Amino acid sequence: MPSFTLIWLLAGAVLCLTELFLPSAFVAFMMGISAFIVALLSGVGLINLWLQIVVWLLLCTILIVLSRRFIHPRRRKSKIRDAVIAETLTEIPPGKTGRVLYEGNSWQARCDDDKFSIAPHQRVYVVRREGTTLIVIPENLLHS
């Protein structure tokens, strides 16, 4: 039995170290942690080899699922879709705000690049929202 304990400890160490050199979104690390837990169970002598493998597979699955849930939480979807078209109502001076018509409403807007000025009645793309200000880029900037 002690030889299986050593094998599980080595497997756990190799898997955890693999995560350092080949990032796998914590999959290898969780497999290594599972191997350490099985090594502990094996060292106590509570379970045979086949049961150790089954426990290791179950622990791997549980830890990977839990790590995905807590480490990579689902991102909240933005209410503004990527690259939505709007039209400027006023000039947007460099680094300042102006007004755009977006989904039938007038919004305060600022150009994503502080070096550009956007003239009135130009098509722009809304790239994100910061509070009540839309961040836009001019259509001609994308096509150049």
C-alpha positions in Angstrom: 0.0 0.0 0.0 2.7 2.6 0.8 3.9 2.4 -2.8 0.5 3.6 -4.1 0.6 6.4 -1.6 4.0 7.5 -3.1 2.6 7.2 -6.6 -0.4 9.4 -5.8 1.9 12.0 -4.1 4.2 12.1 -7.2 1.2 12.3 -9.5 -0.2 15.2 -7.4 3.1 17.1 -7.4 3.5 16.6 -11.2 0.0 17.7 -12.0 0.2 20.8 -9.7 3.6 21.8 -11.2 2.2 21.2 -14.7 -0.3 24.0 -14.0 2.6 26.4 -13.5 4.2 25.8 -16.9 1.1 24.9 -19.0 -1.9 26.8 -17.7 -5.0 24.7 -18.1 -7.6 26.9 -16.3 -6.9 25.0 -13.0 -7.8 21.6 -14.4 -4.3 20.1 -13.8 -4.1 21.8 -10.4 -7.5 20.3 -9.3 -6.4 16.9 -10.6 -3.2 17.2 -8.5 -5.2 18.3 -5.4 -7.4 15.2 -5.9 -4.3 13.0 -6.1 -3.0 14.4 -2.8 -6.4 13.7 -1.2 -6.3 10.1 -2.5 -2.7 9.7 -1.3 -3.9 10.6 2.1 -6.6 8.0 1.9 -4.2 5.5 0.5 -1.7 6.2 3.3 -4.3 5.5 5.9 -5.1 2.2 4.1 -8.8 2.7 3.9 -9.4 1.9 0.3 -8.0 -0.4 -2.4 -6.4 0.6 -5.8 -9.6 0.5 -7.8 -11.6 2.5 -5.3 -8.7 5.0 -5.1 -9.0 5.5 -8.9 -12.8 6.0 -8.7 -12.4 8.4 -5.8 -9.7 10.4 -7.7 -12.0 10.7 -10.8 -14.9 11.8 -8.6 -12.8 14.3 -6.7 -11.3 15.7 -10.0 -14.8 16.2 -11.4 -16.2 17.8 -8.3 -13.2 20.2 -7.8 -13.1 21.2 -11.5 -16.8 22.0 -11.5 -16.5 24.0 -8.3 -13.4 25.8 -9.4 -15.1 26.9 -12.7 -18.1 28.1 -10.7 -16.2 30.2 -8.2 -13.0 31.2 -10.1 -14.7 32.0 -13.5 -18.2 33.3 -12.6 -20.6 34.0 -15.4 -20.2 37.5 -16.7 -23.1 39.8 -16.5 -24.4 40.6 -19.9 -24.1 44.2 -20.9 -27.4 45.9 -21.9 -25.4 47.5 -24.8 -24.5 45.0 -27.5 -21.1 45.3 -29.1 -20.8 47.8 -32.0 -24.4 49.2 -32.1 -24.9 52.1 -34.5 -26.0 55.5 -33.3 -25.9 59.0 -34.8 -24.3 62.2 -33.3 -26.7 65.0 -32.6 -24.0 67.5 -31.6 -20.3 67.7 -32.2 -18.2 65.6 -29.8 -15.0 67.5 -29.2 -11.7 65.7 -28.4 -11.8 64.5 -24.8 -15.3 66.1 -24.2 -18.9 64.9 -24.4 -21.6 65.6 -26.9 -25.0 64.0 -27.7 -25.9 61.0 -29.8 -29.3 59.5 -30.8 -29.3 55.9 -29.6 -32.4 53.7 -29.8 -34.6 56.7 -30.2 -33.2 58.6 -27.1 -30.6 61.3 -26.7 -27.6 60.2 -24.8 -24.5 61.9 -23.5 -21.5 60.4 -25.4 -17.7 60.6 -25.6 -15.3 59.4 -28.2 -13.3 56.3 -27.2 -10.1 58.0 -28.6 -9.6 61.4 -26.9 -7.7 62.7 -30.0 -10.7 62.6 -32.3 -13.5 65.0 -32.9 -16.8 63.8 -34.3 -19.0 66.1 -36.3 -22.8 66.3 -35.9 -25.0 63.9 -37.9 -22.3 61.3 -38.2 -22.8 57.5 -37.8 -20.9 56.1 -34.8 -20.6 52.8 -33.1 -21.4 52.4 -29.4 -18.7 50.3 -27.9 -19.7 50.5 -24.2 -21.4 52.5 -21.6 -19.8 54.2 -18.6 -22.6 55.2 -16.2 -24.9 57.4 -18.3 -22.3 58.2 -21.0 -22.0 56.1 -24.1 -18.5 55.6 -25.4 -18.5 55.7 -29.2 -16.1 55.5 -32.2 -16.8 57.1 -35.5 -17.8 54.9 -38.4 -15.1 56.2 -40.7 -12.4 55.2 -38.1 -13.4 51.6 -38.6 -13.4 51.7 -42.3 -10.0 53.4 -42.7 
